[in-house]
Amino acid sequence: MKKPLITLLFFFLVKISFAQVAPVVVDSNAIPAFSITKLPDSTDYTQAALKKNKATIIMIFSPDCEHCQRETDSLIAHMDLFKDAQIVMVSPLDYDIIMKFYNNYHIANYPNITMARDHMFTIGLFYKVHNYPSIHVYDKNGLFKKAFEGSYPVQKIAEAMY
């Protein structure tokens, strides 16, 4: 009886010690503080690098998600709707998987798109992401406007910027 109890206690202690802590929400209307790894150069990218006076779209995605792939196709096809916005595409998956997506979609050709890896999923935890893609829109003043989970027409996402 003692051995299973000790094993169970040990399991919970290990689980607690590796638990991730969600970021503290200081202002739920502002873009959250983040530190992610930018592709393709693996440099640090934080919210301080965002351009001022530009609408911001944060898209949490998975490269192997069909909805994310279709949403990216649609964003790229309608890039004229987002010429005044900066788009930050973030995935928690491995660098190589995200890099393949980056190359397949020729993200380097779109200067207003930043793709990055969030290996700790801090942005996903902040937004309490349940489905991909998870899109969060902020106006040019950096104030939260609207969130979308799953596939949505890009026209609706563009409308939310204003």
N, C-alpha and C positions, 0 to 999 in steps of 0.2 A: 504493500500500500504506500509506503514512503517513497519508493523509487518512482512510480508514476506521478506522484505529486511533485516531486523535485524536478522531474523532467518537464512537466507542465509549467511549473514556475520558471524554469530556465528558458523555455520557449517564449513565454510572454516577456521576459526581460530582454531577450534578444530582439524580439519584435518591436518593443518600445524603443530600444536604443537605435534602431535603423529607421524609425518612423520619420517621415518628412513633415516639416512644420509649414503650414500655409502662411503666405505673407500677410502682414497686418494691413488691413485696409485703412488708409489714412483719410482719403477722400474718394469715395466711390464714383464721383463724377469726373475725376481726372484720370489721365493715363497712368497706369500703375508703374511703380519703379520696377525695372527689370534689368537683367544682365544676361545676354544670350551670346551665342557664338555665330558670327556672320559667315555666310558662304560667299564665295569659294575660299576666301583667305584665312578663315578661322580666327579672325580678330574679334575682340570684345565689342559688343554693341549694346548700348544702354538707351534708356528713354531720353537721356540728355542729347543724344545724337540726332533725335528727331528734329526736323525743320520746324521752325516757328511759323505761325500763320498759315499752316497747311492742314487740311483735313487729314486724319489718320485712320487707316483701316488696319486692324490687327486680325489676322486670320490664323487660327490654330488648325492645323491640318495633319493628315497622314498621307505620305506619298502613295501608299497602296490602297487608299480609299477611293472608290469609284466616284462618289459624290464630290470629293475634293478635286479629283481630276477634271470632272465636268465643270465644276465651279471655276477652276483655273482656266480651262479652255474659254469659258464665257467671259471671264475678266479680261483675258488677253484679246479676245475678239472685240470687246467693247472698251478698249483702253482709252478711247476718246472721252468716255464718261468720267474717267479717273485721272485726267491730265493734271488736275489741280490738287491731287491727293498723293499721299505717300502710303504705300501698302507694305506692311510688315507681315510676312508669311513665316510662321513658326511651327516647328515640329519637334517632338521629343525623341524621334527615332535616331538611329545611328547616322553619322556623318555621310557614309558611303551611300546609304539609301536616299537621303535627302539630296545629295549631290547628283545622283542619277536623275532625279526628278528635275532639279535645277537645269541640268543639261538638256533633258528631253523637251522641256518647255522654253528653252533659250531665255531664261530669266535675265541673263546678262544684257540682253537687248532692251530691257525695260528699266530705265534708270530710276523710276519711281517705285520699283519693287525691291525690297530687301528681304532676302530669305535667310533664315537662321535656325540654329538648333538650340532647343531649350532642354538640355539633358536632365535637368532636375524637375521639369514640368511645372515650374513656378508660375508661369503665366496661365497654364491650364488650371492650376489650383486656384489662382486668384479669381478666374472667371467661372470656376466650378463647371468645367467642360464635361458634358456627358456624351455629346455626339460631334462627329466631324462632318464638314468643317464647322468651326465655331467662329463667327465673324463679329467683331466689335467695332463700331463706328464712332469716331470723335470728330467734332467740327473743327474749324480752323483755329479756334481758341483753346483746343485741347479738352473740351467738355464732352462727356459721354452723350451720345444721341440715341443709339439703338443697337441691340444685339440680335443676331440671327444664328440659329443652330440648324444644320442640315443645308440642303440646297435651296437657294432663293434666287429669283431673277436679279441679275446685276443692276437692273434699272432701279429696283427697290433699295438696294444697297447704296447706289449713287444718290438717290433722293434723300436718304437718311443723313448725308453729310451736311445738309443745309438746314 
